[in-house]
Amino acid sequence: VIQRNEGQRPDLISQRAYGKAVYAWLVLQYNNIVDPEEELVPGKELFLPTEQRLILDIITKPTGGNKK
Protein backbone atom coordinates (compact mmCIF):
# COMPACT_ATOMS: atom_id res chain seq x y z
CA VAL A 1 0.00 0.00 0.00
CA ILE A 2 1.40 3.39 -0.97
CA GLN A 3 2.26 5.43 2.12
CA ARG A 4 1.45 9.13 2.44
CA ASN A 5 5.05 10.23 1.83
CA GLU A 6 5.42 7.93 -1.22
CA GLY A 7 2.68 9.39 -3.42
CA GLN A 8 3.91 9.98 -6.98
CA ARG A 9 7.37 8.62 -6.00
CA PRO A 10 8.09 5.12 -7.37
CA ASP A 11 11.70 5.51 -6.21
CA LEU A 12 10.59 5.70 -2.57
CA ILE A 13 8.30 2.69 -3.01
CA SER A 14 11.20 0.75 -4.53
CA GLN A 15 13.50 1.81 -1.70
CA ARG A 16 11.04 0.50 0.89
CA ALA A 17 10.30 -2.74 -0.96
CA TYR A 18 13.80 -3.68 -2.14
CA GLY A 19 16.23 -1.42 -0.32
CA LYS A 20 17.17 0.22 -3.62
CA ALA A 21 15.53 3.10 -5.45
CA VAL A 22 16.81 1.89 -8.83
CA TYR A 23 13.87 -0.48 -9.19
CA ALA A 24 11.39 2.38 -9.52
CA TRP A 25 10.82 1.28 -13.11
CA LEU A 26 9.65 -2.11 -11.81
CA VAL A 27 7.06 -0.52 -9.54
CA LEU A 28 5.60 1.25 -12.57
CA GLN A 29 5.88 -1.61 -15.05
CA TYR A 30 4.60 -4.36 -12.77
CA ASN A 31 1.49 -2.31 -11.98
CA ASN A 32 0.91 -0.99 -15.52
CA ILE A 33 1.30 2.60 -14.36
CA VAL A 34 1.64 5.14 -17.14
CA ASP A 35 1.19 8.37 -15.20
CA PRO A 36 2.73 8.23 -11.71
CA GLU A 37 1.34 11.64 -10.80
CA GLU A 38 -2.23 10.41 -11.29
CA GLU A 39 -1.89 6.73 -10.45
CA LEU A 40 0.54 6.59 -7.50
CA VAL A 41 -1.66 7.95 -4.77
CA PRO A 42 -1.47 7.23 -1.04
CA GLY A 43 -3.61 4.27 -0.02
CA LYS A 44 -3.46 2.51 -3.40
CA GLU A 45 -2.48 -1.16 -3.24
CA LEU A 46 0.40 -2.19 -5.47
CA PHE A 47 1.55 -5.63 -6.51
CA LEU A 48 5.28 -6.32 -6.62
CA PRO A 49 7.36 -9.46 -7.08
CA THR A 50 9.16 -10.73 -4.03
CA GLU A 51 12.83 -9.85 -3.75
CA GLN A 52 13.72 -13.48 -4.52
CA ARG A 53 11.70 -13.45 -7.71
CA LEU A 54 13.14 -10.09 -8.66
CA ILE A 55 16.64 -11.51 -8.39
CA LEU A 56 15.91 -14.83 -10.10
CA ASP A 57 13.54 -13.82 -12.87
CA ILE A 58 14.46 -10.27 -13.76
CA ILE A 59 18.05 -9.52 -12.85
CA THR A 60 19.74 -12.80 -13.81
CA LYS A 61 18.05 -13.32 -17.20
CA PRO A 62 19.56 -11.72 -20.29
CA THR A 63 17.33 -9.25 -22.05
CA GLY A 64 16.88 -8.06 -25.59
CA GLY A 65 18.75 -8.83 -28.77
CA ASN A 66 18.85 -11.89 -30.95
CA LYS A 67 20.36 -15.05 -29.53
CA LYS A 68 22.42 -17.05 -31.99
C-alpha positions in Angstrom: 0.0 0.0 0.0 1.4 3.4 -1.0 2.3 5.4 2.1 1.4 9.1 2.4 5.1 10.2 1.8 5.4 7.9 -1.2 2.7 9.4 -3.4 3.9 10.0 -7.0 7.4 8.6 -6.0 8.1 5.1 -7.4 11.7 5.5 -6.2 10.6 5.7 -2.6 8.3 2.7 -3.0 11.2 0.8 -4.5 13.5 1.8 -1.7 11.0 0.5 0.9 10.3 -2.7 -1.0 13.8 -3.7 -2.1 16.2 -1.4 -0.3 17.2 0.2 -3.6 15.5 3.1 -5.4 16.8 1.9 -8.8 13.9 -0.5 -9.2 11.4 2.4 -9.5 10.8 1.3 -13.1 9.7 -2.1 -11.8 7.1 -0.5 -9.5 5.6 1.2 -12.6 5.9 -1.6 -15.1 4.6 -4.4 -12.8 1.5 -2.3 -12.0 0.9 -1.0 -15.5 1.3 2.6 -14.4 1.6 5.1 -17.1 1.2 8.4 -15.2 2.7 8.2 -11.7 1.3 11.6 -10.8 -2.2 10.4 -11.3 -1.9 6.7 -10.5 0.5 6.6 -7.5 -1.7 7.9 -4.8 -1.5 7.2 -1.0 -3.6 4.3 0.0 -3.5 2.5 -3.4 -2.5 -1.2 -3.2 0.4 -2.2 -5.5 1.6 -5.6 -6.5 5.3 -6.3 -6.6 7.4 -9.5 -7.1 9.2 -10.7 -4.0 12.8 -9.8 -3.7 13.7 -13.5 -4.5 11.7 -13.4 -7.7 13.1 -10.1 -8.7 16.6 -11.5 -8.4 15.9 -14.8 -10.1 13.5 -13.8 -12.9 14.5 -10.3 -13.8 18.0 -9.5 -12.9 19.7 -12.8 -13.8 18.0 -13.3 -17.2 19.6 -11.7 -20.3 17.3 -9.2 -22.0 16.9 -8.1 -25.6 18.7 -8.8 -28.8 18.8 -11.9 -30.9 20.4 -15.0 -29.5 22.4 -17.1 -32.0 
